[in-house]
């Protein structure tokens, strides 16, 4: 899948530059963390994971952990 970018030529110096508008790139791999991993994961790492998938980064660390587990863990039943 390609990202949506527009190329334009800069008249000063003739170099090309890319302008990004509405850019989102889905990560290649689904997170493979266990429930225990999320329960012990540092807050900054949870923030990075949520940001990488375009998910909201709000609340305290416990709320973020709960949200991440709900988003990425599937029940085995």
C-alpha positions as CSV (number, residue, x, y, z in Angstrom):
1,X,0.0,0.0,0.0
2,X,1.4,3.4,-0.9
3,X,1.3,6.4,1.3
4,X,-0.4,9.5,0.0
5,X,2.1,12.2,-0.8
6,X,2.3,15.0,-3.3
7,X,5.5,16.0,-4.9
8,X,6.2,19.5,-6.0
9,X,9.1,21.2,-7.6
10,X,10.6,24.0,-5.6
11,X,11.3,26.8,-8.1
12,X,14.2,28.1,-6.0
13,X,17.0,25.8,-6.7
14,X,14.9,23.3,-8.7
15,X,14.8,20.6,-6.0
16,X,11.9,18.4,-5.3
17,X,10.2,18.3,-2.0
18,X,7.3,16.1,-0.6
19,X,4.3,17.6,1.1
20,X,2.5,15.2,3.3
21,X,-1.3,15.5,3.8
22,X,-3.3,13.1,5.9
23,X,-0.5,10.6,6.2
24,X,-1.1,7.2,8.0
25,X,1.0,4.1,7.6
26,X,-0.2,0.8,9.1
27,X,2.6,-1.0,10.9
28,X,3.5,-4.3,9.2
29,X,3.1,-6.5,12.2
30,X,0.3,-6.9,14.8
31,X,1.7,-6.5,18.3
32,X,2.6,-9.9,19.9
33,X,2.5,-9.0,23.5
34,X,0.9,-11.1,26.3
35,X,-1.4,-9.8,29.0
36,X,1.6,-10.0,31.4
37,X,3.7,-7.9,29.0
38,X,1.0,-5.2,28.9
39,X,0.7,-5.3,32.7
40,X,4.4,-4.6,33.2
41,X,5.0,-2.4,30.2
42,X,6.5,1.1,30.8
43,X,4.1,3.9,30.1
44,X,6.3,5.4,27.4
45,X,6.3,2.1,25.5
46,X,2.4,1.9,25.7
47,X,2.3,5.5,24.4
48,X,4.5,4.6,21.5
49,X,2.5,1.5,20.6
50,X,-0.8,3.3,20.7
51,X,0.6,6.2,18.6
52,X,2.1,3.7,16.1
53,X,-1.4,2.4,15.4
54,X,-3.1,5.8,15.4
55,X,-5.0,5.1,18.7
56,X,-5.7,7.7,21.4
57,X,-3.1,8.3,24.1
58,X,-5.3,9.5,26.9
59,X,-5.7,8.7,30.6
60,X,-3.4,7.4,33.2
61,X,-1.1,4.4,32.8
62,X,-3.7,1.9,34.0
63,X,-6.3,3.2,31.6
64,X,-3.8,3.0,28.7
65,X,-2.9,-0.5,29.6
66,X,-6.5,-1.5,29.8
67,X,-7.2,0.1,26.4
68,X,-4.1,-1.5,24.8
69,X,-5.1,-5.0,26.1
70,X,-8.7,-4.5,24.8
71,X,-7.4,-3.4,21.4
72,X,-4.7,-6.0,20.9
73,X,-5.5,-9.0,23.0
74,X,-8.0,-11.5,21.7
75,X,-9.7,-14.0,23.9
76,X,-8.9,-17.6,23.2
77,X,-12.6,-18.7,23.4
